[in-house]
Amino acid sequence: MNILDEKEGSGRDQGKLTRLQENGIATRLANNPVVKFMSIGLREVTKGEATLILKYREELQNSMGLLQGGILGVLADVAGGVSLYSVLTDPLKVAIPTVEFKLNFLRPAKGGDLVARGKVVQCGRQIAICQVEVSSEDGLLLATGIFTYMIKQVNEAESIGQRA
């Protein structure tokens, strides 16, 4: 099975996801406890790109009254992961653990909802690179980073945290 969605000569709309991809991404997000806990929502996803939103909550602040940097890191990681799932044939048949990431914080997140945009830069058979930007709801860039993911084939039960 090819884990990468065909990009050349497939005759499909390059921005539109297959039903398998849409359902896989929805299942992945619905079964992710961190996504639920942080109330991360999917705003939009097309081939190779994803936009997610994090609703502001006071519990996500640090002692200085700013959103904790790690919160931005989690949101950025999820955005990169969803953008990657959008180019894989079946998101439920792969695991994409984060191998490495670098996130540059440009200014503090003082409150309000956050928007993260992930974009696949390179996707090979085993390694993928995604670029992510985190902004305030009004478009002020707060952080930018690069995320590296491993692509590993798994069965569906393993991939969503169930025992086979």
Backbone as ProteinMPNN parsed JSONL, in Angstrom:
{"seq_chain_A": "MNILDEKEGSGRDQGKLTRLQENGIATRLANNPVVKFMSIGLREVTKGEATLILKYREELQNSMGLLQGGILGVLADVAGGVSLYSVLTDPLKVAIPTVEFKLNFLRPAKGGDLVARGKVVQCGRQIAICQVEVSSEDGLLLATGIFTYMIKQVNEAESIGQRA", "coords_chain_A": {"N_chain_A": [[0.84, -1.189, 0.0], [0.528, 2.211, -0.779], [1.566, 4.821, 1.186], [1.616, 7.502, 0.764], [-0.369, 9.996, -0.633], [-1.232, 10.065, -4.029], [0.149, 12.557, -6.077], [0.707, 13.502, -8.617], [-0.809, 13.39, -11.757], [-3.193, 12.185, -10.934], [-5.688, 13.117, -11.418], [-7.377, 14.118, -9.557], [-8.79, 16.796, -7.583], [-6.376, 18.917, -6.416], [-6.464, 20.284, -3.959], [-8.463, 19.169, -2.485], [-9.516, 16.838, -0.033], [-9.614, 13.253, 0.298], [-12.39, 11.14, 1.219], [-11.504, 9.192, 2.977], [-9.209, 10.412, 4.039], [-10.379, 12.71, 5.252], [-12.119, 11.481, 7.164], [-10.222, 10.04, 8.615], [-8.579, 12.068, 9.705], [-10.486, 13.411, 11.273], [-11.128, 11.353, 13.093], [-8.62, 10.933, 14.287], [-8.246, 13.439, 15.623], [-10.498, 13.453, 17.326], [-9.919, 11.33, 19.007], [-7.737, 12.101, 20.474], [-6.514, 12.809, 23.521], [-5.113, 15.116, 24.465], [-5.72, 17.088, 22.59], [-8.451, 17.276, 23.058], [-8.437, 18.1, 25.796], [-7.147, 20.577, 25.626], [-8.894, 21.917, 24.048], [-8.577, 22.232, 21.239], [-9.445, 23.068, 17.992], [-10.371, 22.163, 14.642], [-10.092, 24.264, 11.972], [-9.742, 24.501, 9.183], [-8.765, 22.346, 6.505], [-6.739, 21.396, 3.832], [-5.134, 19.744, 1.064], [-1.995, 19.184, 2.264], [-1.999, 21.381, 3.952], [-3.096, 22.875, 7.022], [-5.321, 24.486, 9.274], [-5.726, 25.353, 12.567], [-7.466, 26.095, 15.64], [-7.107, 27.443, 18.884], [-8.986, 27.883, 21.614], [-8.93, 30.496, 23.893], [-8.157, 30.083, 27.306], [-8.067, 30.737, 30.748], [-6.695, 28.904, 32.356], [-4.533, 28.106, 30.874], [-2.532, 29.873, 31.125], [0.687, 31.174, 32.2], [2.62, 32.015, 35.19], [3.015, 34.707, 34.757], [0.831, 35.668, 33.548], [0.631, 35.239, 30.867], [0.124, 33.228, 27.907], [1.338, 29.998, 28.331], [4.435, 28.959, 26.943], [4.774, 26.285, 26.139], [2.194, 25.544, 25.522], [1.71, 26.826, 23.106], [3.535, 25.353, 21.663], [2.393, 22.764, 21.675], [0.004, 23.259, 20.249], [1.103, 24.068, 17.773], [2.429, 21.706, 17.041], [0.28, 19.927, 16.688], [-1.0, 21.197, 14.534], [0.961, 20.948, 12.527], [1.026, 18.139, 12.388], [-1.609, 17.508, 11.51], [-1.589, 18.749, 9.013], [0.247, 17.09, 7.761], [-1.08, 14.571, 7.88], [-2.969, 15.112, 5.96], [-1.826, 14.629, 3.497], [-1.29, 11.995, 3.419], [-2.322, 8.743, 2.462], [-4.108, 7.159, 4.105], [-4.849, 8.261, 7.124], [-5.306, 6.727, 9.415], [-3.772, 4.507, 9.257], [-1.18, 5.001, 9.75], [1.382, 6.076, 11.991], [2.593, 9.113, 13.247], [4.933, 10.099, 14.86], [6.439, 12.907, 16.484], [9.665, 13.799, 15.732], [11.504, 15.805, 16.02], [11.519, 19.294, 16.873], [11.614, 22.82, 16.29], [10.817, 25.815, 17.648], [10.348, 29.161, 17.321], [9.754, 31.816, 19.413], [8.205, 34.792, 18.923], [6.814, 36.938, 19.988], [4.992, 37.631, 23.03], [2.102, 35.679, 23.912], [-0.675, 37.107, 24.821], [-3.246, 36.565, 25.532], [-6.529, 35.676, 24.413], [-7.831, 33.947, 21.514], [-5.88, 31.537, 19.682], [-4.375, 30.913, 16.511], [-3.182, 28.356, 14.488], [-1.203, 27.521, 11.745], [-0.331, 24.95, 9.693], [1.965, 23.561, 7.347], [2.951, 21.265, 4.908], [6.242, 20.793, 4.044], [8.093, 19.011, 3.018], [7.69, 15.648, 2.152], [8.614, 12.478, 2.611], [9.098, 8.889, 2.323], [9.539, 7.99, 4.924], [10.144, 10.169, 6.56], [8.986, 13.428, 7.322], [8.691, 16.97, 6.854], [7.359, 19.832, 8.329], [6.198, 23.181, 8.243], [5.233, 25.63, 10.566], [3.107, 28.227, 11.714], [2.106, 30.272, 14.407], [-0.405, 32.386, 15.378], [-2.068, 35.322, 16.73], [-5.635, 35.739, 17.018], [-6.255, 37.972, 15.532], [-4.268, 38.014, 13.63], [-1.604, 38.619, 14.313], [1.673, 37.572, 14.264], [2.99, 35.172, 16.379], [4.649, 32.977, 16.875], [6.927, 30.847, 15.124], [7.84, 27.877, 13.436], [9.579, 24.739, 12.757], [8.855, 21.404, 12.111], [9.646, 17.996, 12.479], [8.62, 14.857, 11.45], [8.265, 11.325, 11.913], [7.209, 8.793, 9.721], [5.302, 6.045, 10.106], [4.093, 2.878, 9.359], [1.191, 1.398, 10.695], [-1.28, -0.76, 12.244], [-4.814, -0.009, 12.231], [-6.017, -0.09, 14.83], [-3.805, 0.136, 16.574], [-2.969, 2.679, 15.854], [-4.818, 4.504, 16.839], [-4.617, 4.256, 19.504], [-5.682, 1.969, 20.675], [-5.765, -1.421, 21.841], [-4.791, -4.122, 19.857]], "CA_chain_A": [[0.0, 0.0, 0.0], [1.244, 3.483, -0.83], [1.091, 5.674, 2.275], [1.537, 8.878, 0.287], [-1.415, 10.233, -1.615], [-0.664, 10.409, -5.332], [0.027, 13.986, -6.337], [0.846, 13.77, -10.038], [-1.572, 12.587, -12.694], [-4.292, 11.441, -10.326], [-6.951, 13.648, -11.909], [-8.167, 14.641, -8.439], [-8.562, 18.18, -7.173], [-5.189, 18.902, -5.56], [-6.725, 20.831, -2.638], [-9.555, 18.443, -1.832], [-9.155, 15.589, 0.624], [-10.486, 12.101, 0.086], [-13.227, 10.828, 2.388], [-10.639, 8.444, 3.882], [-8.392, 11.398, 4.745], [-11.264, 13.506, 6.119], [-12.547, 10.651, 8.291], [-9.044, 9.713, 9.417], [-8.192, 13.253, 10.477], [-11.531, 13.616, 12.291], [-10.958, 10.309, 14.111], [-7.39, 11.246, 15.012], [-8.478, 14.563, 16.537], [-11.5, 13.065, 18.321], [-9.346, 10.356, 19.926], [-6.52, 12.639, 21.062], [-6.867, 13.43, 24.798], [-4.518, 16.447, 24.605], [-6.529, 17.968, 21.748], [-9.703, 17.501, 23.798], [-8.146, 18.855, 27.01], [-6.798, 21.954, 25.292], [-9.978, 22.462, 23.207], [-8.075, 22.595, 19.917], [-10.424, 22.764, 16.962], [-9.939, 22.241, 13.255], [-10.771, 25.329, 11.236], [-9.72, 24.183, 7.752], [-7.682, 21.486, 6.047], [-6.652, 21.068, 2.413], [-3.929, 18.936, 0.842], [-0.726, 19.754, 2.675], [-2.127, 22.539, 4.838], [-4.145, 22.792, 8.038], [-5.464, 25.623, 10.176], [-6.397, 24.97, 13.799], [-7.685, 27.195, 16.579], [-7.107, 27.142, 20.315], [-9.792, 28.848, 22.36], [-8.234, 30.994, 25.079], [-8.652, 29.75, 28.647], [-7.168, 31.234, 31.785], [-5.884, 27.795, 32.894], [-3.377, 27.891, 30.007], [-1.571, 30.952, 31.393], [1.771, 30.953, 33.154], [2.544, 32.896, 36.355], [3.091, 36.103, 34.32], [-0.423, 36.022, 32.901], [0.76, 35.005, 29.427], [-0.05, 31.814, 27.581], [2.566, 29.226, 28.502], [5.062, 28.638, 25.67], [4.514, 24.889, 25.779], [0.849, 25.485, 24.944], [1.911, 27.163, 21.697], [4.237, 24.21, 21.08], [1.426, 21.685, 21.436], [-0.871, 23.686, 19.167], [1.884, 24.029, 16.537], [2.674, 20.299, 16.722], [-0.973, 19.368, 16.163], [-1.222, 21.778, 13.204], [1.886, 20.27, 11.62], [0.578, 16.754, 12.23], [-2.814, 17.456, 10.684], [-1.198, 19.049, 7.629], [0.886, 15.878, 7.246], [-2.124, 13.563, 7.641], [-3.743, 15.47, 4.771], [-1.169, 14.14, 2.281], [-1.13, 10.546, 3.54], [-3.493, 8.066, 1.911], [-5.03, 6.782, 5.176], [-4.281, 8.699, 8.406], [-5.458, 5.74, 10.479], [-2.844, 3.392, 9.047], [0.171, 5.472, 10.025], [1.67, 6.875, 13.186], [3.547, 10.16, 12.854], [5.532, 10.728, 16.039], [7.32, 14.052, 16.281], [11.052, 13.43, 15.957], [12.226, 16.997, 16.45], [10.932, 20.559, 16.442], [12.205, 24.084, 16.73], [9.778, 26.839, 17.637], [10.831, 30.481, 17.713], [8.723, 32.68, 19.983], [8.479, 36.141, 18.44], [6.22, 37.881, 20.938], [4.158, 36.89, 23.981], [0.673, 35.467, 23.669], [-1.223, 37.778, 25.995], [-4.639, 36.189, 25.752], [-7.284, 35.584, 23.171], [-7.696, 32.698, 20.772], [-4.697, 31.384, 18.851], [-4.557, 30.209, 15.248], [-1.951, 27.72, 14.017], [-1.258, 27.079, 10.351], [0.726, 24.004, 9.358], [2.131, 23.312, 5.912], [3.95, 20.253, 4.595], [7.333, 21.31, 3.229], [8.67, 17.839, 2.353], [7.161, 14.393, 2.67], [9.217, 11.281, 2.032], [8.452, 7.639, 2.756], [9.675, 7.787, 6.366], [10.344, 11.428, 7.273], [8.297, 14.593, 6.75], [8.996, 18.261, 7.463], [6.242, 20.773, 8.242], [6.419, 24.522, 8.763], [4.048, 26.045, 11.307], [3.048, 29.574, 12.281], [1.061, 30.486, 15.409], [-0.769, 33.806, 15.399], [-3.262, 35.712, 17.477], [-6.835, 35.699, 16.175], [-6.236, 39.115, 14.61], [-3.218, 37.848, 12.64], [-0.269, 38.975, 14.796], [2.516, 36.38, 14.325], [3.535, 34.965, 17.72], [5.704, 31.961, 16.855], [7.094, 30.124, 13.861], [8.706, 26.731, 13.686], [9.724, 23.641, 11.817], [8.589, 20.148, 12.801], [10.032, 16.792, 11.759], [7.813, 13.705, 11.853], [8.536, 10.016, 11.348], [5.998, 8.165, 9.189], [5.422, 4.622, 10.392], [2.865, 2.118, 9.113], [0.642, 0.654, 11.831], [-2.676, -1.116, 11.979], [-5.723, 1.049, 12.675], [-6.215, -0.144, 16.279], [-2.605, 0.698, 17.192], [-2.802, 4.087, 15.534], [-5.689, 5.357, 17.638], [-4.377, 3.993, 20.913], [-6.382, 0.8, 21.166], [-5.028, -2.669, 21.754], [-5.282, -4.972, 18.771]], "C_chain_A": [[0.881, 1.247, 0.0], [0.706, 4.385, 0.276], [0.998, 7.13, 1.877], [0.435, 8.979, -0.743], [-0.755, 10.628, -2.927], [-0.905, 11.875, -5.613], [0.031, 14.289, -7.816], [-0.059, 12.839, -10.833], [-2.743, 11.829, -12.104], [-5.648, 11.912, -10.823], [-7.832, 14.212, -10.81], [-7.828, 16.089, -8.18], [-7.43, 18.183, -6.147], [-5.446, 19.44, -4.155], [-7.735, 20.036, -1.836], [-9.064, 17.127, -1.233], [-10.105, 14.475, 0.212], [-11.327, 11.901, 1.339], [-12.407, 10.074, 3.432], [-9.761, 9.402, 4.698], [-9.237, 12.226, 5.709], [-11.666, 12.719, 7.36], [-11.38, 10.317, 9.209], [-8.601, 10.874, 10.286], [-9.205, 13.513, 11.588], [-11.387, 12.608, 13.431], [-9.721, 10.576, 14.948], [-7.61, 12.359, 16.041], [-9.443, 14.181, 17.653], [-10.933, 12.118, 19.37], [-8.061, 10.826, 20.583], [-6.866, 13.371, 22.356], [-6.301, 14.844, 24.977], [-5.313, 17.466, 23.792], [-7.84, 18.295, 22.452], [-9.464, 18.406, 25.005], [-7.89, 20.33, 26.706], [-7.861, 22.644, 24.446], [-9.449, 23.01, 21.885], [-9.103, 22.162, 18.889], [-9.838, 22.921, 15.572], [-10.763, 23.298, 12.547], [-10.858, 24.984, 9.752], [-8.557, 23.24, 7.466], [-7.839, 21.242, 4.549], [-5.379, 20.245, 2.25], [-2.682, 19.706, 1.251], [-0.793, 20.94, 3.609], [-3.28, 22.351, 5.816], [-4.132, 24.046, 8.897], [-6.286, 25.157, 11.372], [-6.538, 26.184, 14.701], [-7.675, 26.653, 18.003], [-7.889, 28.244, 20.997], [-9.062, 29.212, 23.651], [-8.95, 30.537, 26.35], [-7.61, 30.195, 29.665], [-6.238, 30.145, 32.327], [-4.614, 27.55, 32.064], [-2.3, 28.958, 30.192], [-0.45, 30.474, 32.307], [1.63, 31.961, 34.3], [2.627, 34.38, 35.999], [1.815, 36.552, 33.62], [-0.397, 35.888, 31.391], [0.474, 33.535, 29.147], [1.306, 31.128, 27.665], [3.118, 28.829, 27.138], [4.807, 27.213, 25.197], [3.146, 24.695, 25.156], [0.932, 25.811, 23.454], [2.6, 26.015, 20.971], [3.301, 23.062, 20.758], [0.515, 22.041, 20.263], [-0.139, 23.607, 17.823], [2.132, 22.589, 16.093], [1.429, 19.649, 16.124], [-1.244, 19.912, 14.757], [-0.297, 21.141, 12.17], [1.449, 18.844, 11.341], [-0.644, 16.631, 11.332], [-2.473, 17.779, 9.225], [-0.532, 17.83, 6.994], [-0.147, 14.791, 6.964], [-2.872, 13.841, 6.338], [-3.085, 15.041, 3.46], [-0.915, 12.641, 2.323], [-2.431, 9.869, 3.122], [-4.533, 7.744, 2.979], [-4.418, 7.15, 6.525], [-4.397, 7.682, 9.539], [-4.512, 4.55, 10.325], [-1.389, 3.805, 9.214], [0.211, 6.138, 11.397], [2.711, 7.896, 12.746], [4.132, 10.842, 14.103], [6.444, 11.886, 15.648], [8.733, 13.628, 16.656], [11.826, 14.612, 16.525], [11.389, 18.222, 16.081], [11.705, 21.73, 17.012], [11.113, 25.126, 16.574], [10.372, 28.137, 18.156], [9.653, 31.315, 18.193], [9.076, 34.117, 19.626], [7.929, 37.222, 19.356], [5.299, 37.09, 21.866], [2.705, 36.773, 23.529], [-0.044, 35.951, 24.925], [-2.656, 37.39, 26.328], [-5.363, 36.202, 24.427], [-6.994, 34.273, 22.462], [-6.431, 32.727, 19.924], [-5.045, 30.593, 17.598], [-3.204, 29.641, 14.835], [-2.17, 27.221, 12.6], [-0.054, 26.192, 10.079], [0.757, 23.763, 7.863], [3.229, 22.28, 5.713], [4.97, 20.872, 3.65], [7.93, 20.175, 2.398], [8.085, 16.591, 2.989], [7.788, 13.237, 1.909], [8.483, 10.042, 2.513], [8.492, 7.474, 4.273], [9.8, 9.066, 7.182], [9.605, 12.544, 6.545], [8.672, 15.832, 7.546], [7.798, 19.175, 7.248], [6.652, 22.106, 8.857], [5.118, 24.976, 9.42], [4.203, 27.482, 11.78], [1.887, 29.626, 13.274], [0.838, 31.985, 15.51], [-1.905, 34.049, 16.379], [-4.434, 35.688, 16.504], [-6.841, 36.841, 15.159], [-5.041, 39.104, 13.649], [-1.814, 38.23, 13.069], [0.559, 37.694, 14.978], [3.201, 36.289, 15.686], [4.712, 34.0, 17.733], [5.752, 31.313, 15.476], [8.066, 28.985, 14.106], [8.703, 25.712, 12.574], [9.634, 22.337, 12.612], [8.974, 18.979, 11.902], [9.252, 15.618, 12.335], [8.34, 12.437, 11.193], [7.197, 9.471, 10.837], [6.165, 6.664, 9.325], [4.084, 3.941, 10.143], [2.472, 1.36, 10.375], [-0.746, 0.17, 11.439], [-3.571, -0.077, 12.642], [-5.899, 1.077, 14.193], [-5.018, 0.452, 17.016], [-2.558, 2.208, 17.032], [-3.698, 4.998, 16.344], [-5.672, 4.975, 19.109], [-5.141, 2.822, 21.5], [-5.468, -0.405, 21.086], [-5.642, -3.53, 20.663], [-5.802, -6.283, 19.286]], "O_chain_A": [[1.877, 1.304, 0.72], [-0.489, 4.682, 0.301], [0.365, 7.92, 2.576], [0.325, 8.132, -1.629], [0.175, 11.434, -2.939], [-2.009, 12.385, -5.419], [-0.596, 15.261, -8.237], [-0.068, 11.63, -10.601], [-3.243, 10.899, -12.737], [-6.647, 11.207, -10.675], [-8.914, 14.729, -11.086], [-6.737, 16.56, -8.505], [-7.527, 17.517, -5.117], [-4.712, 19.085, -3.233], [-7.844, 20.217, -0.624], [-8.292, 16.398, -1.857], [-11.248, 14.722, -0.172], [-11.005, 12.436, 2.399], [-12.584, 10.284, 4.632], [-9.592, 9.22, 5.904], [-8.849, 12.421, 6.86], [-11.569, 13.225, 8.478], [-11.525, 10.31, 10.432], [-8.284, 10.694, 11.462], [-8.821, 13.802, 12.722], [-11.51, 12.97, 14.601], [-9.758, 10.462, 16.173], [-7.203, 12.23, 17.195], [-9.226, 14.548, 18.808], [-11.41, 12.099, 20.505], [-7.358, 10.022, 21.195], [-7.455, 14.451, 22.305], [-6.957, 15.688, 25.588], [-5.551, 18.582, 24.256], [-8.289, 19.442, 22.447], [-10.201, 19.369, 25.216], [-8.352, 21.215, 27.426], [-7.741, 23.834, 24.157], [-9.819, 24.104, 21.46], [-9.575, 21.026, 18.911], [-8.923, 23.715, 15.356], [-11.992, 23.23, 12.528], [-11.909, 25.147, 9.132], [-7.504, 23.32, 8.098], [-8.925, 20.925, 4.065], [-4.628, 20.071, 3.209], [-2.353, 20.74, 0.669], [0.243, 21.459, 4.023], [-4.302, 21.75, 5.487], [-3.075, 24.595, 9.207], [-7.391, 24.638, 11.219], [-5.824, 27.175, 14.549], [-8.166, 25.559, 18.279], [-7.495, 29.41, 20.96], [-8.631, 28.337, 24.402], [-10.175, 30.598, 26.452], [-6.409, 30.036, 29.447], [-5.108, 30.44, 32.716], [-3.712, 26.849, 32.522], [-1.281, 28.947, 29.502], [-0.602, 29.522, 33.072], [0.633, 32.68, 34.374], [2.343, 35.23, 36.843], [1.727, 37.687, 33.151], [-1.3, 36.369, 30.707], [0.569, 32.696, 30.043], [2.299, 31.624, 27.131], [2.36, 28.408, 26.265], [4.643, 26.965, 24.003], [2.952, 23.784, 24.351], [0.297, 25.148, 22.634], [2.296, 25.731, 19.813], [3.4, 22.453, 19.693], [0.284, 21.213, 19.382], [-0.705, 23.128, 16.841], [2.055, 22.285, 14.903], [1.527, 18.9, 15.152], [-1.673, 19.162, 13.88], [-0.728, 20.831, 11.059], [1.492, 18.387, 10.198], [-0.704, 15.741, 10.484], [-3.007, 17.153, 8.308], [-0.731, 17.568, 5.807], [-0.094, 14.152, 5.913], [-3.354, 12.914, 5.687], [-3.728, 15.086, 2.412], [-0.382, 12.075, 1.368], [-3.518, 10.375, 3.403], [-5.716, 8.024, 2.788], [-3.556, 6.427, 7.024], [-3.66, 7.769, 10.521], [-4.471, 3.678, 11.193], [-0.477, 3.055, 8.865], [-0.781, 6.68, 11.884], [3.607, 7.579, 11.964], [3.857, 12.013, 14.365], [7.124, 11.847, 14.623], [8.97, 13.154, 17.767], [12.686, 14.453, 17.391], [10.643, 18.199, 15.102], [12.349, 21.641, 18.057], [10.552, 25.294, 15.491], [10.842, 28.206, 19.291], [8.674, 31.498, 17.47], [10.146, 34.601, 19.995], [8.516, 38.297, 19.482], [4.871, 35.989, 21.517], [2.166, 37.653, 22.857], [-0.023, 35.286, 25.961], [-3.208, 37.859, 27.324], [-4.839, 36.699, 23.43], [-6.027, 33.581, 22.778], [-5.969, 33.788, 19.504], [-5.905, 29.712, 17.626], [-2.2, 30.353, 14.83], [-3.18, 26.588, 12.292], [1.092, 26.618, 10.215], [-0.277, 23.759, 7.196], [4.314, 22.403, 6.282], [4.619, 21.404, 2.597], [8.237, 20.355, 1.22], [7.995, 16.487, 4.212], [7.529, 13.04, 0.722], [7.378, 10.133, 3.048], [7.581, 6.882, 4.852], [9.578, 9.04, 8.392], [9.595, 12.601, 5.315], [8.936, 15.763, 8.746], [7.281, 19.285, 6.136], [7.362, 22.15, 9.862], [4.033, 24.735, 8.893], [5.284, 27.903, 12.193], [0.813, 29.087, 13.009], [1.78, 32.755, 15.703], [-2.603, 33.127, 16.799], [-4.233, 35.623, 15.292], [-7.369, 36.695, 14.057], [-4.821, 40.079, 12.931], [-0.898, 38.17, 12.249], [0.182, 36.825, 15.765], [3.906, 37.211, 16.098], [5.658, 34.174, 18.501], [4.75, 31.245, 14.764], [9.004, 29.116, 14.892], [7.952, 25.8, 11.603], [10.267, 22.193, 13.658], [8.666, 18.974, 10.71], [9.225, 15.409, 13.548], [8.805, 12.468, 10.054], [6.163, 9.679, 11.472], [7.068, 6.077, 8.728], [3.056, 4.38, 10.66], [3.316, 0.756, 11.038], [-1.319, 0.617, 10.445], [-3.123, 0.656, 13.524], [-5.927, 2.155, 14.786], [-5.196, 1.195, 17.981], [-2.162, 2.93, 17.947], [-3.367, 6.17, 16.523], [-6.581, 5.316, 19.866], [-5.234, 2.702, 22.722], [-4.495, -0.397, 20.332], [-6.863, -3.65, 20.563], [-6.254, -7.119, 18.502]]}, "name": "protein", "num_of_chains": 1, "seq": "MNILDEKEGSGRDQGKLTRLQENGIATRLANNPVVKFMSIGLREVTKGEATLILKYREELQNSMGLLQGGILGVLADVAGGVSLYSVLTDPLKVAIPTVEFKLNFLRPAKGGDLVARGKVVQCGRQIAICQVEVSSEDGLLLATGIFTYMIKQVNEAESIGQRA"}
